[in-house]
Amino acid sequence: MVKLIVPNEEYLQSYIEAHDEYVDHNVSTYSFTDTSSCDIFAKFDRYRNERDLPPNRVGADTFWLVDDDKRYFIGEIAIRHRLNDTLAQRGGHIGYGVRYSEWNRGYGTKMLALALEKAKEMHISPVLITCNDDNLASARVMEKNGFVLGDTIMVSIDGEDHLTRRYWKTIL
């Protein structure tokens, strides 16, 4: 059964494998945390409880989409508690990634739908989510979940300009 869970040790090895898939395929649209660089569970706890965060960061709850029957990590989604100036331009309330070997199987759409239920429980509405203008797969995931394109803006990242789509959805 595919479901959204709070990250835990049971799926850690599968998470590490997903991280390695991203590295092997040069995926840069979302990054899973390198578990060799930190205790990811402590990191997730700091963000969830908004403790000792780096400058310009906001609290967030992170969830994993897993296949419970196979004990298999499929994807990660973070729901940010609020927007700062940077997130209002690029990033939004929700960021997510699906492991490379599971792309184009509907998991992004499913994971976002489940995360919207969590966002509703967290009283986050309207919800902003963004993607690069050329990331048509992410745009489709958002649109399938009822997000509406608000605008497309130019955002400078590390000195490079990127066209960014900003999608909105009001959760009732």
Secondary structure, 3 states (H helix, E strand, C coil): CEEEECCCHHHHHHHHHHHHHHHHCCCCCCCCCCCCCCCHHHHHHHHHHCCCCCCCCCCEEEEEEEECCCCEEEEEEEEECCCCHHHHHCCECEEEEECHHHCCCCHHHHHHHHHHHHHHHCCCCCEEEEEECCCHHHHHHHHHCCCEEEEEEEEEECCEEEEEEEEEECCC
